[in-house]
Amino acid sequence: MSSTRVKLSIFLCLCMCLGIGILRFSYTALLPTTRESFGWTAHFASILGSANLLGYLMGAFWAMRLPQTRVMAAYIQAAAFAGMFSLMSCAFSGFPDLWYLFWRVISGICGGLIMILSPSIVAQCCELKDRFKINFIGFSGIGIGVLLATLFLPYLDQIAVRTAWLILSAFALAISVCLSVLLQDFKPLLSTRSVKQHEQVQLNTVFLSLIAVYGCSAFAYVPHSLFWIDYLTQVLKLDLYWMNFNWILYGSGSALGAFCSYLLAKKLGNFNTLKILYCTYVFAIAVAVLNISPFFTFMSSFLTGLLNPAVVFLTSYTILQLYGNAYKKLWSIATLTFAAIQLIGGLSFSALQHFGVSYHQQFMIASAVLLIGTLQLFWATRSNAHIAAQ
């Protein structure tokens, strides 16, 4: 039993590391250098970011329609290797724009599939008492992936951007091979444990409120996830050293996010912790406009890095705790909502940028949207105290 728990923890950690940390956030980390090296315009670089979000939405929708059988393992294996090829394809310049658009969409699809299917496999294969700890360890992989994407940032002035992308491809290949090995142990469990699907799931106000604030966080996170490095270099005029320092703070926060969420939830409960996390999230985005001191920029980098995996982990686990066997369907709905609103946010903020809206104004808009979502979570849990206490 102990061996299975360890393997499930490693499996979920590697999936989150690859699907979210590397396949999605590596682009943000390498964007300024890649754009300069490949001769991309700011507009095309923004389109590529939106293409990845579109792919993530497609992958989440695809995953929702898959049965809860051993076929999930085959899709994770395929998504892992396809994601590795998508990274490798971004390593070479001189291809038509459609080449990069295609592979960024593929990268997003792979991330969406892995994001939904891997926690569903864990939920099906682990004991009830082990779910919280396995999920906490597993979702820490998001931060580990972000850290991997930032390891060579201090050396980008010494190595070619192609080399950076190929290093990430090597990381992805190693993770894909490990996942393939681990999945062999889980396939018998997936084929023998049938999951009863509930035709009617009781969706109360608390669940809908949870999804609403999760969607608001997707919108609010767009400026940091797509434009943060560009903001640091183009607006604050930071040199390579300080840009890297901010991004390493972001990655360090990401690595600690699930752990902090886990500790708080054990003491305060899931919903009380989510309230604290979202209130801090509003502050973390808004404080980015205070460029009177580097301290505020450092704080925004660290906290936004920490809070994204923190709320993703706890939202996922709360849905699993409340709805059990219906988890895959409901987590798919949550991820689809997140992906759709993030895509809308990406297009919206790109349009705002096109019309001359400053980054400071974009941060304030993002913070205001998340504040509205957070306030409605307080309202919903106040009127449903018996569920919110969980």
C-alpha positions in Angstrom: 0.0 0.0 0.0 2.8 2.4 0.9 4.5 1.7 -2.4 1.3 2.5 -4.4 0.9 5.7 -2.5 4.5 6.8 -3.3 4.1 5.9 -7.0 0.8 7.8 -7.3 2.4 10.8 -5.6 5.3 10.8 -8.0 3.0 10.1 -11.0 0.8 13.1 -10.2 3.8 15.3 -9.5 5.4 14.5 -12.8 2.1 15.0 -14.7 1.6 18.5 -13.2 5.2 19.3 -13.7 5.0 18.5 -17.4 1.4 19.4 -18.2 1.3 22.8 -16.5 4.8 23.8 -15.4 6.7 23.0 -18.6 4.2 22.8 -21.5 2.5 26.1 -20.5 4.8 28.3 -18.4 8.1 27.6 -20.3 6.7 29.8 -23.1 6.3 32.7 -20.8 9.7 32.3 -19.3 11.4 32.1 -22.7 9.2 34.6 -24.6 11.4 37.7 -24.6 14.5 35.9 -25.7 12.7 33.7 -28.3 10.8 36.7 -29.7 14.1 38.6 -30.2 15.9 35.6 -31.6 13.2 34.5 -34.0 12.1 38.0 -35.1 8.5 37.7 -33.9 6.4 40.8 -33.4 4.7 41.4 -30.1 1.4 40.8 -31.7 2.4 37.4 -33.0 3.9 36.4 -29.7 0.6 37.3 -28.0 -1.3 35.2 -30.6 0.9 32.2 -29.8 0.0 32.6 -26.1 -3.7 32.6 -27.0 -3.2 29.6 -29.2 -1.8 27.7 -26.2 -4.9 28.7 -24.2 -7.2 27.5 -27.0 -5.4 24.2 -27.1 -5.8 23.8 -23.3 -9.5 24.4 -23.7 -9.7 21.8 -26.4 -7.7 19.3 -24.3 -9.9 19.8 -21.3 -13.1 19.3 -23.4 -11.6 16.1 -24.9 -10.6 14.7 -21.5 -14.1 15.3 -20.1 -15.6 13.0 -22.8 -13.2 10.1 -22.2 -14.5 7.1 -20.1 -12.9 6.4 -16.7 -11.1 3.3 -17.8 -7.5 2.4 -18.6 -7.9 4.4 -21.8 -7.0 7.4 -19.7 -3.5 6.0 -19.2 -3.0 5.7 -23.0 -4.1 9.3 -23.5 -1.7 10.6 -20.8 1.2 8.7 -22.5 0.4 10.1 -25.9 -0.1 13.6 -24.5 3.3 13.5 -22.7 5.2 12.5 -25.8 3.3 14.9 -28.1 4.0 17.7 -25.6 7.7 16.9 -25.8 7.6 17.2 -29.6 5.8 20.5 -29.3 8.7 21.9 -27.2 11.3 20.6 -29.6 9.4 22.2 -32.5 9.7 25.6 -31.0 13.5 25.3 -30.8 14.1 26.1 -34.5 13.6 29.4 -36.2 12.7 30.0 -39.9 9.5 28.0 -40.1 6.2 29.6 -41.2 4.0 31.2 -38.5 1.5 28.4 -38.9 4.1 25.9 -37.7 4.5 27.6 -34.3 0.8 28.1 -34.0 0.1 24.4 -34.6 2.6 23.3 -32.0 1.5 25.8 -29.4 -2.1 24.5 -29.8 -0.8 20.9 -29.5 1.1 21.9 -26.4 -2.1 23.3 -24.9 -4.2 20.2 -25.8 -1.6 18.0 -24.1 -1.6 20.1 -21.0 -5.4 20.0 -20.8 -5.6 16.2 -21.2 -2.9 15.7 -18.5 -4.4 18.2 -16.1 -7.8 16.4 -16.0 -6.9 12.7 -16.5 -4.0 12.4 -14.1 -5.9 13.4 -10.9 -8.8 11.2 -12.1 -6.4 8.2 -12.3 -5.1 9.0 -8.8 -8.7 9.3 -7.4 -9.5 6.0 -8.8 -6.4 4.1 -7.7 -5.8 5.5 -4.2 -7.5 4.9 -0.8 -9.7 7.6 0.5 -7.5 8.4 3.5 -4.5 9.0 1.2 -6.1 11.4 -1.2 -5.3 14.7 0.5 -1.6 14.0 0.9 -1.2 12.5 -2.6 -2.9 15.5 -4.2 -0.8 18.0 -2.2 2.4 16.3 -3.3 1.2 15.9 -6.8 0.1 19.4 -7.4 3.4 20.7 -6.1 4.7 19.5 -9.5 3.3 22.7 -11.0 5.8 24.7 -9.2 8.6 22.2 -9.9 7.9 22.5 -13.6 8.0 26.3 -13.4 11.3 26.1 -11.6 12.7 23.8 -14.3 11.7 26.4 -16.9 13.6 29.0 -15.0 16.8 27.1 -14.2 18.7 28.3 -17.3 17.2 31.9 -17.4 20.4 33.4 -15.8 22.4 31.9 -18.7 20.3 33.0 -21.6 22.9 35.6 -22.5 25.4 32.8 -22.8 23.4 30.0 -24.5 21.3 29.9 -27.7 17.5 30.1 -27.3 17.4 26.8 -29.3 19.5 25.2 -26.6 17.1 26.3 -23.9 14.1 24.8 -25.8 16.0 21.6 -26.4 16.9 21.3 -22.7 13.2 21.6 -21.9 12.5 18.9 -24.5 15.0 16.7 -22.7 13.2 17.3 -19.4 9.9 16.5 -21.1 11.3 13.3 -22.6 12.6 12.0 -19.3 9.3 12.7 -17.6 7.4 11.0 -20.4 9.4 7.9 -20.0 8.9 7.9 -16.3 5.1 8.3 -16.7 5.0 5.4 -19.1 6.7 3.1 -16.6 4.5 4.2 -13.7 1.3 3.8 -15.7 2.0 0.1 -16.2 1.4 -0.4 -12.5 -1.9 1.6 -12.5 -3.5 0.0 -15.6 -4.7 -3.2 -13.7 -6.3 -1.0 -11.1 -8.1 1.1 -13.7 -9.4 -1.9 -15.6 -10.7 -3.7 -12.5 -12.2 -0.8 -10.5 -15.4 0.3 -12.3 -16.5 3.8 -11.5 -20.2 4.4 -11.3 -21.2 7.6 -13.1 -24.0 9.6 -11.5 -26.5 10.9 -14.1 -27.7 13.6 -11.7 -25.2 15.4 -9.6 -26.5 17.8 -7.0 -24.8 21.1 -7.7 -25.5 23.5 -4.9 -24.7 27.2 -4.6 -21.4 26.6 -2.9 -20.1 24.5 -5.9 -21.3 27.1 -8.4 -19.6 29.8 -6.3 -16.4 27.8 -6.2 -16.4 27.5 -10.0 -17.2 31.2 -10.4 -14.2 32.4 -8.3 -12.0 29.8 -9.9 -13.0 31.3 -13.3 -12.3 34.8 -12.0 -8.8 33.7 -11.0 -8.2 32.4 -14.5 -9.1 35.8 -15.9 -7.1 37.7 -13.3 -4.0 35.6 -13.8 -3.6 36.4 -17.5 -1.5 39.5 -17.2 1.0 37.7 -15.0 1.0 34.4 -17.0 1.4 36.0 -20.4 2.9 39.5 -20.0 4.8 39.5 -16.7 8.3 39.1 -18.2 7.4 41.6 -21.0 6.2 44.0 -18.3 9.5 43.6 -16.4 11.7 44.2 -19.4 9.7 46.7 -21.5 8.0 48.8 -18.8 10.3 48.6 -15.7 13.4 48.3 -17.9 14.9 45.6 -15.7 18.2 44.1 -16.9 18.6 40.3 -17.3 19.8 39.8 -13.7 16.7 41.4 -12.1 14.3 39.9 -14.6 15.7 36.5 -13.8 15.5 37.2 -10.1 11.8 38.1 -10.3 11.1 34.9 -12.4 13.0 32.7 -9.9 10.9 34.3 -7.1 7.9 33.3 -9.2 9.1 29.8 -9.6 10.0 29.4 -5.9 6.5 30.6 -4.9 5.0 28.1 -7.3 7.0 25.3 -5.7 5.6 26.3 -2.3 2.0 26.9 -3.3 0.5 23.5 -2.8 2.4 23.0 0.4 1.2 26.3 2.0 -2.4 25.5 0.9 -2.1 22.0 2.4 -0.9 23.3 5.8 -3.6 26.0 6.0 -6.4 23.6 4.9 -5.5 21.1 7.6 -5.9 23.8 10.3 -8.7 26.0 8.9 -10.6 23.8 6.5 -10.9 24.0 2.7 -13.2 27.0 2.2 -11.7 29.2 4.9 -8.3 28.6 3.3 -9.7 29.4 -0.1 -11.0 32.7 1.2 -7.6 33.6 2.6 -5.8 32.5 -0.6 -8.1 34.5 -2.9 -7.9 37.7 -0.7 -4.2 37.4 -0.8 -4.4 36.8 -4.6 -6.3 40.1 -5.1 -3.5 41.9 -3.2 -0.7 40.1 -5.1 -2.0 41.2 -8.5 -2.8 44.8 -7.4 0.5 45.4 -5.8 2.2 44.9 -9.2 1.3 48.5 -10.0 3.4 49.9 -7.1 6.7 50.2 -9.0 8.0 52.8 -6.5 10.2 50.1 -5.0 11.5 46.8 -6.3 10.1 45.2 -3.1 6.6 45.4 -4.5 7.6 43.8 -7.7 9.4 41.0 -5.8 6.3 40.5 -3.7 3.9 40.3 -6.7 6.3 37.8 -8.4 6.5 35.5 -5.4 2.8 35.6 -4.3 1.3 35.2 -7.8 3.6 32.2 -8.3 2.6 30.7 -5.0 -1.2 31.3 -5.2 -1.9 29.8 -8.6 -0.9 26.2 -7.7 -2.3 26.8 -4.2 -5.9 27.5 -5.4 -5.7 24.9 -8.2 -4.7 22.2 -5.8 -7.3 23.1 -3.1 -10.1 23.6 -5.7 -9.4 20.2 -7.2 -9.3 18.5 -3.8 -12.4 20.2 -2.5 -14.4 19.0 -5.5 -13.0 15.5 -5.0 -13.9 15.6 -1.3 -17.5 16.8 -1.9 -18.4 14.7 -4.9 -16.3 11.6 -4.9 -17.1 9.5 -8.0 -18.4 12.5 -9.9 -14.9 14.1 -9.5 -13.7 13.6 -13.1 -16.8 15.2 -14.6 -16.9 18.1 -12.2 -13.1 18.7 -12.3 -13.5 18.7 -16.1 -16.2 21.4 -15.8 -13.9 23.4 -13.5 -10.9 23.1 -15.8 -13.0 23.9 -18.9 -14.3 27.0 -17.1 -10.8 28.0 -16.2 -9.5 27.4 -19.7 -12.4 29.2 -21.5 -12.2 32.3 -19.3 -8.4 32.3 -19.5 -8.7 32.3 -23.3 -11.2 35.1 -23.2 -8.9 36.9 -20.8 -5.9 36.4 -23.1 -7.8 37.8 -26.1 -9.3 40.6 -24.0 -6.0 41.8 -22.5 -4.3 41.5 -25.9 -7.0 43.8 -27.3 -6.6 46.2 -24.4 -2.8 46.2 -25.1 -3.5 46.9 -28.8 -5.7 49.9 -27.8 -3.1 51.4 -25.6 -4.3 50.3 -22.1 -1.2 50.3 -19.9 0.0 47.2 -18.0 -0.8 49.0 -14.7 -4.4 49.5 -15.8 -4.6 45.8 -16.8 -3.4 44.7 -13.4 -6.1 46.8 -11.7 -8.8 45.3 -14.0 -7.6 41.8 -13.2 -7.5 42.5 -9.5 -11.0 44.0 -9.6 -12.4 40.9 -11.4 -10.9 38.6 -8.8 -12.2 40.7 -6.0 -15.8 40.4 -7.3 -15.3 36.6 -7.5 -13.9 36.5 -4.0 -16.8 38.5 -2.5 -19.4 36.2 -4.0 -17.5 33.2 -2.5 -17.9 34.8 0.9 -21.6 35.4 0.3 -22.2 31.8 -0.9 -20.4 30.1 1.9 -22.0 32.3 4.5 -25.5 31.1 3.5 -24.3 27.5 3.3 -22.2 27.2 6.4 -22.6 23.5 6.9 -20.9 22.8 3.5 -18.4 25.6 3.7 -17.1 24.3 7.0 -15.5 21.3 5.2 
